[in-house]
Amino acid sequence: MVVPDVLAFVSLEFIGGALQIGVISLGLGLLASLVLVPFLLNGRLRSLFATVGPTDHWMGNYPIVMTIVGGGEIALFALTVELIAIEYANPATVEQLILSASVAILLGCILVLSLLPLVVFPRLGIDWDKNGYDARTVGLVCGAVLWYHAGTILLSPYTFDWIPSPLL
C-alpha cells in the first residue's frame, strides 16, 4: 500500500484533530514534567538529563525530554480511547477496553522508561551514571518513573477534559 492510498482512508477532520491532540498533549506533557522536579535534587538524575538531549545542560534537556515523553503518552492514550470508542458501541465494552488499554499503556511506559536509562543507554555507550548503576541508581530511576506516573494519573481527570474528540 502506498502513502496516498493510506491517506485516502483518513479524513481531514481526523488529521486536524490528531494534530490538535498532539499540540495539546505536548503542553500537558510540559505540565506533567513538573511532577518529577523533586527527583532532580539528586545529582544522578541531573546527570541523566545532562547526557540525554539536544542541549549541553540538564536544565535545557529536562523540559524537552519530559515534554516529549509525557506528551507522547497522553497522545497515545487519547487516540487509543478515541479508536476504541469508535469501534465499539456498547458502553460496557468500551469502558472495559479503555481500562485494559490504560493498564497496558501504563505498564508498558513504566517498563520502557525504567529500562532505557538502566539497560539500553549503557549498552549503547551512553554512560550517564558515574556510580556504576548501583542499587541506589536503580531505586532512584524506578522510584522517579513510578512517582511520575502516579502524578500524571492523578492529573489525568483534569487534563483529559482539555483534549478534543477528533474522531467522533
C-alpha positions in Angstrom: 0.0 0.0 0.0 1.4 3.4 -0.9 1.1 6.6 1.1 -1.7 8.2 -1.0 -3.8 5.0 -0.6 -3.4 5.1 3.2 -4.2 8.8 3.4 -7.4 8.3 1.3 -8.8 6.4 4.3 -8.1 9.3 6.7 -10.4 12.3 6.7 -9.2 15.9 7.1 -11.1 16.1 10.3 -9.2 13.2 11.7 -5.8 14.7 10.7 -6.7 18.1 12.1 -8.0 16.5 15.4 -4.9 14.3 15.7 -2.7 17.3 15.2 -4.7 19.2 17.8 -4.3 16.3 20.2 -0.6 16.3 19.6 -0.2 20.0 20.3 -2.4 19.9 23.5 -0.6 16.7 24.6 2.8 18.4 24.4 1.5 21.2 26.5 0.1 18.8 29.0 3.4 16.8 28.9 5.3 20.0 29.9 2.8 20.5 32.8 3.3 16.8 33.8 7.0 17.2 33.8 6.7 19.4 37.0 5.7 16.2 38.9 9.3 14.9 38.6 11.1 18.1 39.7 11.7 16.9 43.3 13.8 14.0 42.0 16.1 16.4 40.2 17.5 17.4 43.6 19.6 14.2 43.2 22.6 14.7 41.0 22.2 11.3 39.4 19.0 12.2 37.6 20.5 15.6 36.6 23.4 13.6 35.1 21.0 11.5 33.1 19.3 14.6 31.7 22.6 16.3 31.1 23.7 13.3 28.9 20.4 12.7 27.1 19.0 15.5 25.0 19.9 18.1 22.4 21.5 20.7 24.7 24.6 20.6 26.9 22.9 21.2 30.2 20.3 19.2 32.2 18.1 22.3 32.6 17.6 22.5 28.8 17.2 18.8 28.3 14.8 18.1 31.1 11.8 20.1 29.8 12.4 18.9 26.2 12.7 15.2 27.0 9.9 15.1 29.6 7.5 17.1 27.4 8.1 14.7 24.6 7.7 11.7 26.9 4.6 13.0 28.7 3.0 14.4 25.6 3.6 11.1 23.7 2.0 9.1 26.4 -1.0 11.4 26.7 -1.5 11.5 22.9 -1.2 7.7 22.7 -3.8 7.3 25.4 -6.2 9.8 23.9 -6.0 8.3 20.4 -6.4 4.8 21.8 -9.5 5.9 23.8 -11.0 7.5 20.7 -10.4 4.5 18.4 -11.9 2.2 21.0 -15.0 4.5 21.3 -15.5 4.5 17.5 -15.1 0.7 17.1 -17.5 -0.4 19.8 -21.0 0.8 20.5 -21.6 -1.0 23.8 -20.6 1.4 26.7 -19.6 -1.5 29.0 -17.3 -2.9 26.3 -15.8 0.5 25.7 -15.2 1.0 29.4 -13.6 -2.4 29.8 -11.4 -2.0 26.7 -10.3 1.5 27.8 -9.4 0.2 31.3 -7.4 -2.7 29.8 -5.7 -0.3 27.3 -4.9 2.1 30.0 -3.2 -0.5 32.2 -1.3 -1.9 29.2 -0.1 1.6 28.2 0.8 2.5 31.8 2.8 -0.7 32.4 4.5 -0.5 29.0 5.6 3.1 29.6 6.8 2.3 33.1 8.8 -0.7 31.8 10.3 1.3 28.8 11.1 4.4 30.9 12.8 2.2 33.5 14.8 0.1 31.1 16.0 2.8 28.8 18.4 4.6 31.3 19.3 1.5 33.2 19.9 -1.1 30.5 19.6 0.4 27.0 21.7 3.5 27.4 24.7 1.8 29.0 24.7 -0.8 26.2 24.7 1.9 23.6 27.7 3.5 25.3 25.7 6.4 26.9 27.3 6.3 30.3 25.4 8.8 32.5 25.9 7.3 36.0 29.4 7.6 37.4 28.4 5.4 40.3 28.2 2.3 38.2 24.4 1.9 38.1 24.3 0.6 41.7 21.1 -0.2 43.7 20.6 3.5 44.6 20.6 4.4 41.0 18.1 1.7 40.1 15.9 2.7 43.0 16.1 6.3 42.1 15.1 5.7 38.4 12.4 3.3 39.2 11.0 5.5 42.0 11.1 8.5 39.7 9.2 6.7 37.0 6.6 5.4 39.4 6.3 8.9 41.0 5.9 10.5 37.6 3.2 8.1 36.5 1.3 8.4 39.8 1.3 12.1 39.4 0.2 12.0 35.9 -2.6 9.6 36.8 -3.8 12.0 39.5 -3.7 14.9 37.0 -5.4 12.9 34.2 -9.1 13.5 35.1 -8.4 17.3 34.8 -6.2 17.2 31.8 -8.3 15.0 29.5 -11.1 17.5 29.7 -8.9 19.8 27.6 -8.3 17.2 24.8 -10.8 17.4 22.0 -12.5 14.4 20.4 -11.5 14.5 16.7 -12.8 11.1 15.8 -16.4 11.1 17.0 
